[in-house]
Amino acid sequence: LEIPECPVYATATLALGKGATPEAAAAFLATLGAGVKQLAAVDASNELLYRYGHPTHAFDADKLRGAIAVRFARTGESLVTLDGVERKLTAEDLVIADDSGPIAFGGLMGGEATKVTEATRRVLLESAFFDPRTVRLMAHRHNLHTDGGQRFGRGADPAMAKVARDLLAARLQAWCGATL
């Protein structure tokens, strides 16, 4: 179900192979002061953000329950974000949700329950366009300021969503032999 606050939502699922973040990519991220996680999906997503300016996200596909959807939160729902903070959601919060409930803030930050770890074997890549006003209001409401939120909050290019997804998938194929 498409909603106006997220008119483009592009995904791809990949099985990860063996491999790590290449030294050149790690050096690039380190030069920018970005932490290198040595998790190919996370580092590739961050590298693309800094090279092309379009945020992406990787979920551990085996931690997802059912289909995912972009929707507004229901009052009373909560989300533990990647920074470990439990956030009480309002009906004005745009979330990515699966059958268990919210798993990420749309355009701001992923959730702890579906984060990529060393044990991750399959990833669901996300690249989207989120409404700038909606993202700015969520960031302010939750005092959550991220690189992705700043970029979506200023107005990203909707045409880049599918391009960034494809670039991210290609990096994972090259870096660790991932298969689509």
Buried (B, 14 or more C-beta within 10 A) or exposed (E): EEBEBBBBBBBBBBBBBEBBBBEEBBEBBEEEEBEBBEBBBBBBBBBBBEEBBBBBBBBBBEBBEEEBBBBBBBEEBEBBBBEEEEBEBBEEBBBBBBEEBBBBBBBBBBBBBBBBEEEBEBBBBBBBBBBBEBBBBBBEEBEBEBEBBBBBBEBBEEEBBBBBBBBBBEBBBEBBEBEE
